[in-house]
Amino acid sequence: MKTPVNNQKIILIMGAILALFLIILVIIDISQKKTVVVPKPVYPEVATSTATGTTPVIPTEVAPFRAEVPKDIVVPELTTKPQELKDKEIVIPTVVVAAAPGVESKFRSFSISADKNFYNPSKIIARVGDTVHINFTAVDKDYDIVFPNYRMSQVAKKGQTKILEFQAQQEGDFLYYCQACGGPNSQTVGHIIIVNK
């Protein structure tokens, strides 16, 4: 007959063997996993949206996305014909009305689409003080659009149209881009050109 001391020794030995076995399994598991190095994002600040879960990254530093207004820029009106434009990437507005009674500023509505990794057309031109309304449509897949200087972004799923709207407050040539397509260095970029009156 075994004594209680012998039973305790057997339980301790079995516990030690089990612990050693678990340690060996953990070591084997760790050694089989490959280390994946994930590069830091270029723009670490991320905004969230309840509709999609996340929205594209909006950079905290916006100066690199603004350039001087090109010379000889003409703000297109409703009556502007596509053949009158030297640059076929300029968006002709679909609505141009007074922003409010008795003011010079206008409400300008534009429609752009994203298709085959390009914004089409891609250059929006307005004046300082104008309200810019953009209907953004994703055609062949999901796209996002990021306006870093206006701290805005939107995601449109394939076939969806999303709206962005802001008041143009500063003159400049402002870059916008699709973060999911490669960001500001990709081919999915456009320009919002705001000219002084």
N, C-alpha and C positions, 0 to 999 in steps of 0.2 A: 504494500500500500504506500502511495506517495504521500509525503508530508506537505503541508501548506507552503512551506518554504520552497520546496521543489517546484510546486505549481507556479509560484510567483516568479521563479527563475525562468521557467519555460515561457511564461507570458512576456517577460522582459526581453528574452532572446528573440521571440517571434515578433515583438514590436520593433526591435532594432533591425531585424532582417527586413521587415515591411518598410520601415523608414529608409533604409539603404536602397531598397528596390525603387521607391518613389523618387529618391534623389537621382538615381541612375537614369530613370525615365525622363526626368526634367532636363538633365544634361544632354541626353540624346536629342530631345525635342529642340532645345535651343541650338545645338550644333547643326541641325538640319535646316533651320530657317536661314534664308538669305537676307542680308541687310540691304534694305532699299533706301537710297538717299533721295529724298524729295527736295527739289530746289525751292528756295524761298520765293514766294511770289514777288513780282516786280512792285506791285502796289499792295501793301499788306492790309489796308483798311477795307473791310467788306461790309456792305449794308445788307440788311435782310428784308425780305418781303413776305407777308403772310400768304400771298397768292402762290408764289413759286418756291418758297423756302429760302432761296438765296437770289440775290441779284448780282450782276457783274460787279467787279471790283472798281471802285472809284478812287483814283489816286488822291493823296493828300496834297501833293504839289502840282498845281495846274499851269504854272508858267510855261513849261515846255510845250504845252498844247495850244499856245497862242502865238500868232505871227502878225506882222503888219498887213494891212489890207492891200491887195494887189492894185496897181494903177489901172485906171480906166474901167472900174467896176460899175456896171449899170444895174440898178435894182429893177428886176422884171415886174411888170404889172399884169393884170388880167388880160390886157389886150396884146401882150407880147406874143409874137408868133415864134415857134421853135426855130424856123429858118432864119430869124433875125439874130439869134444868139450865135456868137462865134464858138462858144464852149457848149457842147451838147450835154455836159454833165450838170448844167444849171437847171434847177427845178423852177418851173413856172407855177406861181401860186394858183390855187383853185378858188380862193376867196381873198378879196382885199376890200376892207371897209374901214371907216373911221373907228378908232378904238373907243371913242366916246364923243358925244356932241361937242363941237367947238375946239377940238384938239387936232394937231397935225399927225400925231402918231396913228398908226394903222394896226388893225388886226389882220395878220397874213396867215393863211392856211396853206400847208404844203403836203403833198403825198409822196412818200418815197417807199421803195420796196427793197428787200434783200433777197437776192436770187443768185445762185451759182457763185457764192462767196464775194459778191459785189453789192454795194448799195447803188440803186439806180432810180433816178439820177442822184447825184451825190453832193451837189453844191447848192446850199440854201443861202439866199441873199436877202437881207432886210436892213432896215435903218435903226439907229439908236432910238429907243423909246417904243418901237413896235412890239406888239405881242405876237410871238411866233408859235403857231399851232402846227404840230407835225403828226400826220397819220402814218404810222410805220407798220408795213406789212411784211411778214415772213412768207416767202413763196414756196421754195423747194425743201426747206428743213427749218428747224428752230434757229433763231438768231437773237442776239441781244444788241443793244445800242447804248453806248456810254458817251455822255456829254460831260467830260471832266470839269470844264470851266463853269458849268451850270449845276454841278453836283447832282446830275440826274442820270438815271439809267432805266432801261425797260427790257423785258424779255418777251418775245413773241414766238409762240409755237407755230409750226407749219400751218399756213392758211389763216393765221390770226392777224388782226390789226390792233395795234396799241397806240395810245395817244400820249404825246409829250407836249408841254406848253410852258413857255417862259417869256419874260419880258427882256428884250435885248437892251442891256444897260451900258455896254462898253464896246467901243469900236475895236475891231480886230478880225483876224482870220482864225477861227477856232476849229481844231481838229476834233472829229468824233470817230468812234471805231466800234468794232465788234470784238469784245473780250474773248468769247468762245472761239472765234476764228483766228486768233493769234495776237490780238491786241493792236496797239497803234503801229506796229511794224508790219502788219499783214496787208493784204490787198483790200480788205473789207474796211475801208475808211472813207470819210467824207469831210466836208468843210461847211461850217456856218460862217458866212462872211457878213459882218455887221459894219455898215458904213455910217459916217456922220451925215446929218441931213444936208 
